[in-house]
Structure formats: C-alpha cells, structure tokens
Amino acid sequence: MSITKFFFIGSLAAALFAFVSCKNESPKTSPANKSGLPAATAAGGPVIAYIEVDSILTQYTFAKEQMLIIEKNQQGYQSRLEAKRRELENAMQAFYQKAQAGEYTEETGKRAQSTLQKQQSDLEALQAQLTEKAQNEMIHFNETVRDSLQNFLKVFNKDNKYSLILAKQGDNILQADASMDITDAVINGLNKRYQTKKK
C-alpha cells in the first residue's frame, strides 16, 4: 500500500474537528420541558448551529493550500521508496543470475547476500521513517486547521449568539434544519481573514 493511499485525509481531519464548539466550556443548560429535552430556543433555550467539515477542507483556501503541500510531499516519499525498491529488485536479480552462473565463491556469495540483506533493512527503515513523517504532517495539518477554525469561531461568535456549534460529517447529525447550517458564512469569514493575513 502506498503512503498516499495509507492516509484517508477526509476522515482523519473530520475526526479532529469532532469537538469544535463556540466556547471551551460546556454550554449552559436550558430549562427542560416535560419530555426532558431542552426548551425551545424562543423560550430561552440554546441556539445550535453546525458546520459541514468536508466543505471546510475543500473550500477553505488555507486548508487547500496545505493539503497540496502534503500531497506533493507524500508523492515525493513514494517516489523515493519506489526507487529504493527497484534498486533492491535489480540487485537481487543480478545476485540470482550470478549464483546460477556459478560466479560466486562461498565467501563472495555470503558477502553479496549480506549486502542484499542490508539493502532490505535500509528499505524497511526508510519506509518506516517516511510513513511516520507523513503521519506527523497530517497530524500537524489537522491541528493547524482545527486551531484556525476555533480561533475564528471565537471572533465569529463573540456575541454568543450560538450556544453550541457542531461539526457535521456524513450522517453524524441525523436531522437538522437548514437554517442551522452556518458553513458558508464560516468559510467566507475564514477565507477573508486568510487573504488579509497574506497581504
């Protein structure tokens, strides 16, 4: 499996967005009705909104730029691994051809085998190193985008209009009024802030 295929970017990033809310503390509870559920918003209950996580990852300019860098890096890592694999395969093929032709003495054969084993170990070490590096880049990406979103939401929600802002991905929110979707407003705000910082 290639390094690029090893990472399912959308799900990894979405998992780290799962706890996005407008404040660090838990929202204040509102009076409950007879069913035990929060009272209606009009009666002073919590105002809840949600953000489509996938849209943040595909429409937030900063996130798109960072993902292009990560993908380019991972393609480079994969190219390095493929080059090393080809070197090892060619060396093994040459070894077997010489062995069949009886070109090795016992001593030179052992040395050649030792060289192949070292190449194999070096390849495995490189693969582990590059996989860890790619994982760390994805973790850093998720943390950076998450922090950027949370810092923006503190300003976006400075009037405390929303008691809770949820991250929506797939069917993790089973039913919601479209009026609760603030994705476009958040993306527009994120991009505007990012363009201002780049100037």
C-alpha positions as a Markdown table, in Angstrom:
| # | Residue | x | y | z |
|---|---|---|---|---|
| 1 | Met | 0.0 | 0.0 | 0.0 |
| 2 | Ser | 1.4 | 3.4 | -0.9 |
| 3 | Ile | 1.9 | 6.2 | 1.6 |
| 4 | Thr | -0.7 | 8.3 | -0.2 |
| 5 | Lys | -3.3 | 5.6 | 0.0 |
| 6 | Phe | -2.4 | 4.9 | 3.6 |
| 7 | Phe | -4.0 | 8.2 | 4.7 |
| 8 | Phe | -7.7 | 8.8 | 4.3 |
| 9 | Ile | -7.5 | 12.5 | 4.7 |
| 10 | Gly | -11.1 | 13.4 | 5.0 |
| 11 | Ser | -11.9 | 11.0 | 7.8 |
| 12 | Leu | -8.8 | 11.8 | 9.7 |
| 13 | Ala | -9.3 | 15.6 | 9.5 |
| 14 | Ala | -13.0 | 15.2 | 10.4 |
| 15 | Ala | -12.3 | 13.2 | 13.5 |
| 16 | Leu | -10.2 | 16.0 | 14.8 |
| 17 | Phe | -13.0 | 18.5 | 14.1 |
| 18 | Ala | -15.5 | 16.5 | 16.1 |
| 19 | Phe | -15.3 | 18.6 | 19.2 |
| 20 | Val | -15.5 | 22.0 | 17.6 |
| 21 | Ser | -17.7 | 24.3 | 19.7 |
| 22 | Cys | -18.1 | 28.0 | 20.1 |
| 23 | Lys | -16.6 | 28.0 | 23.6 |
| 24 | Asn | -14.2 | 25.8 | 25.6 |
| 25 | Glu | -16.6 | 25.4 | 28.4 |
| 26 | Ser | -19.8 | 23.4 | 28.1 |
| 27 | Pro | -22.9 | 25.3 | 27.0 |
| 28 | Lys | -25.3 | 26.3 | 29.8 |
| 29 | Thr | -28.2 | 24.0 | 30.1 |
| 30 | Ser | -31.6 | 25.5 | 29.5 |
| 31 | Pro | -34.9 | 24.7 | 31.2 |
| 32 | Ala | -36.3 | 21.3 | 30.1 |
| 33 | Asn | -39.8 | 20.6 | 29.1 |
| 34 | Lys | -41.8 | 17.6 | 30.3 |
| 35 | Ser | -40.1 | 15.3 | 27.9 |
| 36 | Gly | -36.7 | 16.1 | 29.5 |
| 37 | Leu | -35.5 | 17.8 | 26.3 |
| 38 | Pro | -34.2 | 21.5 | 26.2 |
| 39 | Ala | -37.0 | 24.1 | 25.9 |
| 40 | Ala | -37.5 | 25.8 | 22.5 |
| 41 | Thr | -35.0 | 28.4 | 21.5 |
| 42 | Ala | -37.7 | 31.0 | 21.6 |
| 43 | Ala | -38.2 | 30.2 | 25.3 |
| 44 | Gly | -34.5 | 30.9 | 26.1 |
| 45 | Gly | -33.1 | 27.5 | 25.1 |
| 46 | Pro | -29.7 | 27.0 | 23.4 |
| 47 | Val | -29.1 | 28.2 | 19.9 |
| 48 | Ile | -27.3 | 25.5 | 18.0 |
| 49 | Ala | -25.6 | 25.7 | 14.6 |
| 50 | Tyr | -23.4 | 23.3 | 12.6 |
| 51 | Ile | -20.6 | 23.4 | 10.1 |
| 52 | Glu | -20.0 | 20.9 | 7.2 |
| 53 | Val | -16.5 | 19.6 | 7.9 |
| 54 | Asp | -15.8 | 18.4 | 4.4 |
| 55 | Ser | -16.7 | 21.8 | 3.0 |
| 56 | Ile | -14.1 | 23.4 | 5.3 |
| 57 | Leu | -11.4 | 21.1 | 4.0 |
| 58 | Thr | -12.3 | 21.6 | 0.3 |
| 59 | Gln | -13.2 | 25.4 | 0.3 |
| 60 | Tyr | -11.0 | 27.0 | 3.0 |
| 61 | Thr | -8.1 | 28.3 | 0.9 |
| 62 | Phe | -5.5 | 27.7 | 3.7 |
| 63 | Ala | -6.6 | 24.1 | 4.1 |
| 64 | Lys | -6.5 | 23.5 | 0.3 |
| 65 | Glu | -3.0 | 25.0 | 0.0 |
| 66 | Gln | -1.7 | 23.0 | 2.9 |
| 67 | Met | -3.2 | 19.8 | 1.5 |
| 68 | Leu | -1.5 | 20.4 | -1.8 |
| 69 | Ile | 1.9 | 20.6 | 0.0 |
| 70 | Ile | 1.2 | 17.4 | 1.9 |
| 71 | Glu | 0.2 | 15.6 | -1.2 |
| 72 | Lys | 3.3 | 16.8 | -3.0 |
| 73 | Asn | 5.5 | 15.6 | -0.1 |
| 74 | Gln | 3.8 | 12.2 | 0.0 |
| 75 | Gln | 4.3 | 11.8 | -3.7 |
| 76 | Gly | 8.0 | 12.5 | -3.2 |
| 77 | Tyr | 8.2 | 10.0 | -0.3 |
| 78 | Gln | 6.5 | 7.4 | -2.5 |
| 79 | Ser | 9.0 | 8.1 | -5.4 |
| 80 | Arg | 11.9 | 7.6 | -3.0 |
| 81 | Leu | 10.6 | 4.3 | -1.8 |
| 82 | Glu | 9.9 | 3.1 | -5.4 |
| 83 | Ala | 13.4 | 4.0 | -6.4 |
| 84 | Lys | 14.9 | 2.0 | -3.5 |
| 85 | Arg | 12.7 | -0.9 | -4.2 |
| 86 | Arg | 13.8 | -1.0 | -7.8 |
| 87 | Glu | 17.4 | -0.9 | -6.7 |
| 88 | Leu | 16.9 | -3.8 | -4.4 |
| 89 | Glu | 15.0 | -5.8 | -7.1 |
| 90 | Asn | 17.8 | -5.2 | -9.6 |
| 91 | Ala | 20.4 | -6.2 | -7.1 |
| 92 | Met | 18.5 | -9.4 | -6.2 |
| 93 | Gln | 18.1 | -10.3 | -9.9 |
| 94 | Ala | 21.8 | -9.8 | -10.5 |
| 95 | Phe | 22.6 | -11.9 | -7.5 |
| 96 | Tyr | 20.5 | -14.8 | -8.7 |
| 97 | Gln | 21.9 | -14.6 | -12.2 |
| 98 | Lys | 25.5 | -14.7 | -10.9 |
| 99 | Ala | 24.7 | -17.5 | -8.5 |
| 100 | Gln | 23.1 | -19.6 | -11.3 |
| 101 | Ala | 26.1 | -19.0 | -13.4 |
| 102 | Gly | 28.4 | -20.2 | -10.6 |
| 103 | Glu | 30.2 | -16.8 | -10.4 |
| 104 | Tyr | 30.3 | -16.7 | -6.6 |
| 105 | Thr | 32.7 | -18.4 | -4.3 |
| 106 | Glu | 31.4 | -19.3 | -0.9 |
| 107 | Glu | 32.9 | -16.1 | 0.5 |
| 108 | Thr | 31.8 | -13.8 | -2.2 |
| 109 | Gly | 28.3 | -15.3 | -2.1 |
| 110 | Lys | 28.0 | -14.6 | 1.6 |
| 111 | Arg | 29.2 | -11.0 | 1.1 |
| 112 | Ala | 26.7 | -10.5 | -1.7 |
| 113 | Gln | 23.9 | -11.9 | 0.5 |
| 114 | Ser | 24.9 | -9.7 | 3.3 |
| 115 | Thr | 24.7 | -6.7 | 1.0 |
| 116 | Leu | 21.2 | -7.6 | -0.1 |
| 117 | Gln | 20.1 | -8.0 | 3.5 |
| 118 | Lys | 21.4 | -4.6 | 4.4 |
| 119 | Gln | 19.6 | -3.1 | 1.4 |
| 120 | Gln | 16.4 | -4.8 | 2.5 |
| 121 | Ser | 16.8 | -3.4 | 6.1 |
| 122 | Asp | 17.6 | 0.1 | 4.8 |
| 123 | Leu | 14.4 | 0.0 | 2.6 |
| 124 | Glu | 12.3 | -1.1 | 5.6 |
| 125 | Ala | 13.8 | 1.6 | 7.8 |
| 126 | Leu | 13.2 | 4.3 | 5.1 |
| 127 | Gln | 9.6 | 3.2 | 4.7 |
| 128 | Ala | 9.0 | 3.4 | 8.4 |
| 129 | Gln | 10.7 | 6.8 | 8.6 |
| 130 | Leu | 8.7 | 8.3 | 5.7 |
| 131 | Thr | 5.4 | 6.8 | 6.9 |
| 132 | Glu | 6.0 | 8.4 | 10.3 |
| 133 | Lys | 6.9 | 11.7 | 8.7 |
| 134 | Ala | 3.8 | 11.6 | 6.5 |
| 135 | Gln | 1.6 | 10.8 | 9.6 |
| 136 | Asn | 3.2 | 13.7 | 11.5 |
| 137 | Glu | 2.5 | 16.1 | 8.6 |
| 138 | Met | -1.2 | 15.0 | 8.6 |
| 139 | Ile | -1.4 | 15.5 | 12.4 |
| 140 | His | 0.1 | 18.9 | 12.2 |
| 141 | Phe | -2.3 | 19.8 | 9.3 |
| 142 | Asn | -5.3 | 18.8 | 11.3 |
| 143 | Glu | -4.2 | 20.6 | 14.4 |
| 144 | Thr | -3.4 | 23.8 | 12.4 |
| 145 | Val | -6.7 | 23.8 | 10.6 |
| 146 | Arg | -8.6 | 23.0 | 13.7 |
| 147 | Asp | -6.9 | 25.8 | 15.7 |
| 148 | Ser | -7.5 | 28.2 | 12.8 |
| 149 | Leu | -11.2 | 27.3 | 12.8 |
| 150 | Gln | -11.6 | 27.5 | 16.6 |
| 151 | Asn | -9.8 | 30.9 | 16.8 |
| 152 | Phe | -12.0 | 32.2 | 14.0 |
| 153 | Leu | -15.2 | 31.0 | 15.8 |
| 154 | Lys | -14.3 | 32.9 | 18.9 |
| 155 | Val | -14.5 | 36.1 | 16.9 |
| 156 | Phe | -17.3 | 34.9 | 14.8 |
| 157 | Asn | -19.4 | 34.1 | 17.9 |
| 158 | Lys | -18.2 | 36.9 | 20.1 |
| 159 | Asp | -21.8 | 38.0 | 20.7 |
| 160 | Asn | -22.5 | 34.4 | 22.0 |
| 161 | Lys | -25.4 | 34.1 | 19.5 |
| 162 | Tyr | -24.7 | 30.3 | 19.3 |
| 163 | Ser | -24.6 | 28.2 | 22.4 |
| 164 | Leu | -23.1 | 25.3 | 20.5 |
| 165 | Ile | -21.5 | 24.8 | 17.1 |
| 166 | Leu | -21.3 | 21.3 | 15.9 |
| 167 | Ala | -19.1 | 19.6 | 13.3 |
| 168 | Lys | -21.2 | 17.7 | 10.7 |
| 169 | Gln | -19.8 | 14.9 | 8.7 |
| 170 | Gly | -21.8 | 12.4 | 6.8 |
| 171 | Asp | -24.8 | 11.2 | 8.9 |
| 172 | Asn | -23.3 | 12.0 | 12.4 |
| 173 | Ile | -26.2 | 14.6 | 12.6 |
| 174 | Leu | -29.3 | 12.7 | 11.7 |
| 175 | Gln | -31.7 | 15.6 | 11.3 |
| 176 | Ala | -31.1 | 19.4 | 11.3 |
| 177 | Asp | -32.9 | 22.4 | 10.0 |
| 178 | Ala | -31.0 | 24.0 | 7.1 |
| 179 | Ser | -31.2 | 27.3 | 8.9 |
| 180 | Met | -28.7 | 25.9 | 11.4 |
| 181 | Asp | -26.1 | 25.5 | 8.7 |
| 182 | Ile | -23.5 | 28.3 | 9.0 |
| 183 | Thr | -20.9 | 26.6 | 6.8 |
| 184 | Asp | -20.9 | 29.2 | 4.0 |
| 185 | Ala | -20.6 | 32.1 | 6.5 |
| 186 | Val | -17.7 | 30.5 | 8.3 |
| 187 | Ile | -15.9 | 29.6 | 5.1 |
| 188 | Asn | -16.3 | 33.1 | 3.7 |
| 189 | Gly | -15.0 | 34.5 | 7.0 |
| 190 | Leu | -12.1 | 32.2 | 7.2 |
| 191 | Asn | -11.0 | 33.0 | 3.6 |
| 192 | Lys | -11.4 | 36.7 | 4.1 |
| 193 | Arg | -9.2 | 36.6 | 7.2 |
| 194 | Tyr | -6.7 | 34.4 | 5.5 |
| 195 | Gln | -6.4 | 36.7 | 2.5 |
| 196 | Thr | -6.0 | 39.7 | 4.8 |
| 197 | Lys | -3.1 | 37.9 | 6.6 |
| 198 | Lys | -1.4 | 37.0 | 3.3 |
| 199 | Lys | -1.2 | 40.7 | 2.3 |
